[in-house]
Amino acid sequence: MDTTVRMEQPNHRGTVTTTVPELSRSPYRPALPAVPEWARVPQAIAIFSIGRSTLYGLIRSGQIASRVVKSSPHHVSGIRLVNTESLRAFIEAQPTVAAELEAK
């Protein structure tokens, strides 16, 4: 099945629309979008519902893995890719609301 899902995420410039492949549909469970191993920043923001500033802060602090892909070593800018597995691991390592309430 070769269908896709459009994910929209509002930001300060308008709305970022990302298209990702969709997993197979089941009558019992809604289809979930497939998460790529590496995603561009707008895709990562849409997939994980995380803010742009928060994402770049995590990248800057080294808490999640990212790479810049340049078309030539002489180019100043490139495409920032975020490792979705490291972002997922960071999110899952955060305490749950129940754990925070028990600590108080």
C-alpha positions as CSV (number, residue, x, y, z in Angstrom):
1,M,0.0,0.0,0.0
2,D,1.5,3.3,-1.1
3,T,-0.5,5.9,0.8
4,T,0.7,8.9,2.7
5,V,-0.5,11.0,5.7
6,R,-0.2,14.8,5.7
7,M,0.8,16.2,9.1
8,E,0.4,19.9,9.8
9,Q,2.2,21.8,12.5
10,P,1.5,25.6,13.1
11,N,4.6,27.7,13.8
12,H,5.5,31.4,13.7
13,R,5.8,31.5,9.9
14,G,2.5,29.8,9.2
15,T,1.8,26.1,8.9
16,V,4.4,23.4,8.1
17,T,2.9,20.5,6.1
18,T,4.9,17.3,6.1
19,T,3.9,14.2,4.1
20,V,5.0,10.8,5.6
21,P,4.3,7.2,4.5
22,E,1.4,5.5,6.2
23,L,1.6,2.0,7.7
24,S,-1.0,-0.5,6.6
25,R,-4.6,0.2,7.6
26,S,-6.5,-2.1,9.9
27,P,-10.2,-2.0,10.6
28,Y,-9.5,-2.2,14.3
29,R,-6.7,0.4,14.6
30,P,-6.2,3.7,12.8
31,A,-3.1,3.8,10.6
32,L,0.0,5.4,12.1
33,P,2.5,7.2,10.0
34,A,5.9,5.5,9.6
35,V,8.7,7.4,11.3
36,P,11.9,7.7,9.3
37,E,15.3,7.0,11.0
38,W,16.4,10.6,10.1
39,A,14.0,13.5,9.7
40,R,14.3,17.1,8.7
41,V,13.5,19.6,11.5
42,P,10.0,20.4,10.3
43,Q,9.2,16.7,10.1
44,A,10.6,16.0,13.6
45,I,8.5,18.9,14.9
46,A,5.4,17.5,13.3
47,I,5.9,13.9,14.3
48,F,6.8,14.5,18.0
49,S,4.8,17.7,18.6
50,I,7.8,19.4,20.0
51,G,8.7,23.1,19.6
52,R,11.3,24.3,17.2
53,S,13.3,26.2,19.9
54,T,13.1,23.1,22.2
55,L,14.3,20.9,19.4
56,Y,17.3,23.1,18.6
57,G,18.1,23.4,22.3
58,L,18.2,19.6,22.6
59,I,20.5,19.5,19.5
60,R,22.7,22.2,20.9
61,S,23.1,20.5,24.3
62,G,23.9,17.1,22.6
63,Q,20.9,15.3,24.2
64,I,19.7,14.2,20.7
65,A,21.7,13.2,17.7
66,S,21.6,15.3,14.5
67,R,23.7,15.9,11.4
68,V,24.1,18.5,8.7
69,V,24.2,17.2,5.2
70,K,26.1,19.5,2.8
71,S,26.1,19.2,-1.0
72,S,29.8,20.2,-0.9
73,P,32.4,20.6,1.9
74,H,32.7,24.3,0.8
75,H,29.1,25.2,1.4
76,V,28.3,27.0,4.6
77,S,24.8,25.8,5.1
78,G,23.1,22.4,4.6
79,I,20.1,20.3,5.6
80,R,19.8,19.5,9.3
81,L,18.7,15.9,10.0
82,V,17.5,14.8,13.4
83,N,17.8,11.1,14.5
84,T,14.2,10.2,15.5
85,E,15.3,7.3,17.7
86,S,17.4,9.5,19.9
87,L,14.5,12.0,20.1
88,R,12.1,9.3,21.0
89,A,14.5,7.9,23.7
90,F,14.8,11.4,25.2
91,I,11.0,11.8,25.3
92,E,10.5,8.4,26.8
93,A,13.2,9.0,29.5
94,Q,11.2,12.0,30.8
95,P,9.3,11.5,34.0
96,T,5.6,10.8,33.7
97,V,3.0,13.1,35.3
98,A,2.2,10.4,37.8
99,A,5.8,10.1,38.9
100,E,6.1,13.9,39.3
101,L,2.9,13.9,41.5
102,E,4.3,11.0,43.7
103,A,7.5,12.9,44.2
104,K,5.7,15.9,45.7
